[in-house]
Amino acid sequence: MKRTLAVILSLSLLLGLAAFPASAEESKVLHWFIGGELTTIDTGKVYDTISGEAVFLIADPLYRLDANANPQPNLAVALPEISDDGLTVTVTIRDDAKYADGSSVKAQDVVYATQRIFDPAVGSQNSSVAAIKNGKAIRAGKAAVEELGVKALSDTVVEFTLEGADPYITKKLADTSYSPIPESFAKAQGDNYALSADALLSAGPFILKGWTGTEISWSYVKNPYYWDAENVYFDEIIYQVIKDQNTALNLYEAGQLDGVNVDSDFIPLYEGQPDLVKINTLRMTNLEFNINSLQGDGSYLPHPILSNEIIRKALV
């Protein structure tokens, strides 16, 4: 395996790592690192970057963004058909897509996954990704999940009905939240769904192994049933949690990691070396204000400054 120093590792591992191919004689096992523990592997609940990277490897979204951030068909066979008024979005999915157990992916699985995003009982933080009809009412508990504007027209066709025309709907549907979830499997797991690798059934390029919710190392093995398995290079990706930059670099130098991120403090040490590469990434960062102030008796009162909406807007 050709070892690589990266200024930033793209979340699009499958695409990003394609720039660093190994020869046919070399191992197809990648030793990589991640900056913290996983908080969830539930596609409907992912909110942080670290868990998002993990889900990216196991999910099979309708679309994936290319190097120019343009959506390209993935599970979907083509870009969606959008009605003239922009309110109806029809997506046709592959008829050869399968889960890691060999069972077929159906349009109803996309419907179920979408419903979970808006179901208040699930507690997803991704419900604003797309303004699907009745979504806000469902989140507010004023409508049933079944009233969400999404339905399966057949085993391979999903229809979304929006609250209003959205020129970015295709990009929004590239979010892993809309990746299919087998309803019968998820309901059989109950509250344990996606709390461990064994309680998850996914359809993406890799299968998660060795994670029960608290591990600091786990692996992904190639999914033999993935519809595009022949173009997935690695047979296995072994991850370990490494929070310290110095530790990561030491492991890289010792040959125990095949790549590592390099922050600004260390770039001068590696500038000009062939294994230092720079990769553009697509990333979203949130700034959250603590608008309540903890009091001595354990109660909370509005923060004298940050509770002011005008001040918060001025800060950002």
C-alpha angles and dihedrals in degrees: 000000000000107000119229137197111205128192087211129359113226116234085229091083095167091056099033095052092049086079090065105052122176123217119263090256094056128087119279090210116105121205108205141159139223130204099236148356122294114259094192143347093200107118090210094055105038111126108147128073096241095055089041090060090052094048091048089066097050103033127085106210123192091246137012125209116242127218089284093050091252116141116248127188114269117151085002115074094218143359111290125274108240123196120238092256091049093234101106121060119184122194126187115203131202119277092211098057115120140180123242090268092056097255118135125260112235133195088244088064089061089048091052092048091051092049090053090057090062100033107109089209089065094050098217119176092203100076093112093060092098130011096234116177114275091005095124093046091051092050089051091051092246097114137033120258089241089066092066113121097252130095142159113246091186139340090288106029126079123185122202122194114202132207088231140352112289120192090196097051095112092054090047091052087057088073113112089234088082093054112122121268120193102238097204092051094046093049091047088057091050114181089354093065111133093354089118138014091258091054093057131079113188137173102212132111095276138041119221115235135183100016121124098163104278108050123124091206133040139146144229121218125198113269106233091199095054109123092232098035093132089066096048103099105194123071091197140006116202115201130193129182111245116169099175120078093210092053091050092050092048091052090048092051089048090054095246094115126046094209143002139190116251120208126206094272093062102035093090089058092058102029110132095018116127094233093059111095133170119223129189115226137193109230139160122206127196127209110205122191125210099228093178126070122215113235129210093256092055095258126120130234129183111279107253092230111017094049087070108095093204092056091048091052090049091054093056 
